[in-house]
Amino acid sequence: MRWWWRLSQGMSRLLANIFGKFRVFGLENLPKSGGVLLAANHQSLLDPVLVAMVLPQEMHFMARRSLFRNPIFRAIIVSYNAFAIERDTADVKGVKNAIARLESGAILLVFPEGTRTENGSIGLMKPGIGMLAERAAVPIVPVLIDGAYEVLPKGALFPRPGRISIVFGKPLPPGYDKKNDGHRIYDAVTGLKGELSRCRIASS
């Protein structure tokens, strides 16, 4: 792990605890080695930072191509392992990039909803995540992000104090069924709400 990644993790944890109560559950569900595809709901611009700051190694993530137009911002996010993907299109280059990173043993974060939530609820998941996992022969770990919408909702300029929790679920085996792929990921992510409730009770 590079020094600026470790520094960023420490600063992010500090800020998360300043703005509110931050908890993470289920990190033991992450495979100890090999590539992993993290499939998370998308509540806020904070989401990639929140997930990255608790991982034991550097994370890679997809970002919409428009974010790479500004050369300064592009240099920053590329240094944190971001790569461009064209949303709502068959971006062959972006898919090949994702598969190559997974095959190299990277942790890759994706947001199957495709965009941030408008009201805090979890939206429908787009198919295709299973295809990435199957081609790269890696497991899918569902991730529930809870509370980030209340801290920094879409359209807000500054975060507000609040409680944020992240739950990592048990890995799903690789597999792709175009008809049911999105439903499979949706059920896995939303199913972690019950796990979050149990973890909160157990840790209170």
C-alpha positions in Angstrom: 0.0 0.0 0.0 1.5 3.3 -1.0 2.2 6.0 1.6 -0.4 8.5 0.3 -3.1 5.8 0.4 -2.3 5.0 4.0 -2.3 8.7 4.8 -5.6 9.2 3.1 -7.1 6.3 5.0 -6.1 7.8 8.3 -7.4 11.2 7.5 -10.6 9.8 6.2 -11.2 7.8 9.4 -10.5 10.9 11.5 -13.0 13.0 9.6 -15.6 10.3 9.6 -15.4 10.1 13.4 -15.5 13.9 13.7 -18.6 14.3 11.6 -20.4 11.4 13.3 -20.4 7.8 14.4 -18.8 5.4 11.9 -19.0 1.7 12.1 -18.0 -1.2 9.8 -19.1 -4.8 10.0 -18.2 -8.0 8.1 -14.7 -7.2 7.0 -13.9 -10.8 7.8 -16.0 -11.8 4.8 -13.5 -10.4 2.4 -11.3 -13.1 0.8 -7.8 -13.0 2.0 -6.2 -13.2 -1.4 -7.2 -12.8 -5.1 -9.4 -10.4 -6.9 -12.7 -9.3 -5.4 -15.6 -7.5 -6.9 -17.4 -5.3 -4.3 -21.0 -4.5 -5.3 -22.4 -1.6 -3.2 -25.5 0.6 -3.1 -24.7 4.2 -4.0 -25.8 6.8 -1.4 -23.3 9.7 -1.7 -20.1 11.0 -3.2 -18.5 9.8 0.0 -19.1 6.2 -0.8 -15.8 5.3 -2.5 -13.9 7.0 0.3 -15.9 5.3 3.0 -15.3 1.8 1.5 -11.6 2.4 0.7 -10.6 3.7 4.1 -11.5 0.4 5.8 -9.9 -2.0 3.4 -6.6 -3.8 4.1 -5.3 -3.0 0.6 -5.7 -0.4 -2.1 -9.0 -0.4 -3.9 -9.8 0.2 -7.6 -13.0 1.8 -8.8 -15.0 2.8 -11.9 -15.8 6.4 -12.4 -18.0 8.0 -15.1 -15.9 9.3 -18.0 -17.0 12.9 -17.5 -15.0 13.0 -14.3 -11.8 12.7 -16.2 -12.3 15.8 -18.3 -10.5 18.1 -15.8 -6.8 17.2 -16.0 -6.0 18.0 -12.4 -8.9 16.0 -11.0 -8.2 13.2 -13.4 -4.6 13.0 -12.1 -5.9 12.8 -8.6 -8.4 10.1 -9.0 -6.1 8.0 -11.3 -3.5 8.1 -8.5 -6.2 6.4 -6.4 -6.8 3.7 -9.0 -9.9 5.1 -10.7 -10.5 4.3 -14.4 -13.2 5.6 -16.8 -16.3 3.8 -17.7 -19.0 5.1 -20.1 -22.4 4.7 -18.4 -25.4 3.1 -20.2 -23.2 2.0 -23.1 -21.3 -1.2 -24.1 -18.0 0.2 -23.0 -15.7 -2.7 -24.1 -12.5 -0.9 -23.2 -13.8 -0.1 -19.6 -15.0 -3.7 -19.2 -11.7 -5.2 -20.3 -9.9 -2.8 -17.9 -12.1 -4.0 -15.1 -11.5 -7.7 -15.8 -7.7 -7.2 -16.1 -7.6 -5.5 -12.7 -9.6 -8.2 -11.1 -7.5 -10.9 -12.7 -4.4 -9.2 -11.3 -5.8 -9.6 -7.8 -7.3 -6.2 -7.2 -10.3 -5.2 -5.1 -12.8 -3.4 -7.5 -15.7 -1.4 -6.2 -18.8 -1.0 -8.5 -22.2 0.6 -8.0 -24.7 -1.5 -9.9 -27.4 1.2 -9.5 -25.4 3.3 -11.9 -26.0 6.6 -10.1 -26.5 8.0 -6.6 -29.9 7.5 -4.9 -32.3 10.5 -5.0 -34.1 9.7 -1.8 -31.9 7.3 0.2 -33.6 4.1 -1.0 -31.7 1.4 -2.9 -32.6 1.4 -6.5 -32.7 -1.4 -9.1 -29.4 -2.9 -9.9 -28.3 -3.1 -13.6 -27.1 -6.5 -14.9 -23.5 -7.1 -15.9 -21.8 -7.4 -12.5 -22.0 -11.2 -12.6 -20.5 -11.1 -16.1 -17.4 -9.3 -14.8 -17.1 -11.7 -11.9 -17.5 -14.8 -14.1 -15.0 -13.6 -16.8 -12.4 -12.7 -14.1 -13.3 -15.8 -12.0 -13.6 -13.8 -8.8 -16.3 -13.7 -6.1 -18.8 -10.9 -5.6 -19.0 -9.4 -2.1 -22.2 -7.4 -1.5 -21.7 -4.1 0.4 -24.4 -2.1 2.2 -23.7 1.6 2.9 -26.2 3.1 5.4 -26.4 6.7 6.5 -24.2 8.4 3.9 -27.2 9.8 2.2 -28.2 11.7 5.4 -24.6 13.0 5.8 -24.1 14.1 2.2 -27.1 13.7 -0.1 -27.1 14.3 -3.8 -26.9 18.0 -4.5 -25.5 19.0 -1.1 -22.2 20.9 -1.0 -21.1 20.1 2.6 -21.5 17.1 4.9 -23.7 17.0 8.0 -23.1 15.1 11.2 -24.6 11.7 11.2 -24.2 7.9 11.7 -22.7 5.9 8.8 -22.4 2.1 8.8 -20.9 -0.2 6.2 -21.7 -4.0 6.1 -19.7 -6.5 4.0 -21.7 -9.6 3.2 -20.6 -13.1 2.5 -19.1 -13.7 -1.0 -21.3 -14.7 -3.8 -19.9 -17.3 -6.2 -19.1 -16.1 -9.8 -22.0 -16.6 -12.2 -24.0 -14.7 -14.7 -27.6 -14.8 -15.7 -28.5 -11.7 -17.7 -32.2 -11.9 -16.8 -31.7 -12.3 -13.0 -28.2 -10.7 -12.5 -29.4 -7.4 -11.3 -32.0 -9.0 -9.0 -29.4 -11.3 -7.5 -27.2 -8.4 -6.5 -30.1 -6.3 -5.3 -31.3 -9.1 -3.0 -27.8 -9.6 -1.6 -27.3 -5.9 -0.8 -30.7 -5.2 0.6 -30.5 -8.5 2.6 -27.6 -6.9 4.6 -30.1 -4.5 6.3 -31.1 -7.3 8.6 -27.4 -8.1 9.3 -26.8 -4.4 10.1 -29.6 -4.4 12.6 -28.2 -7.6 14.3 -24.7 -6.1 14.4 -25.9 -2.9 15.9 -27.8 -4.7 18.7 -24.8 -7.0 19.4 -22.4 -4.1 19.6 -24.6 -1.8 21.7 
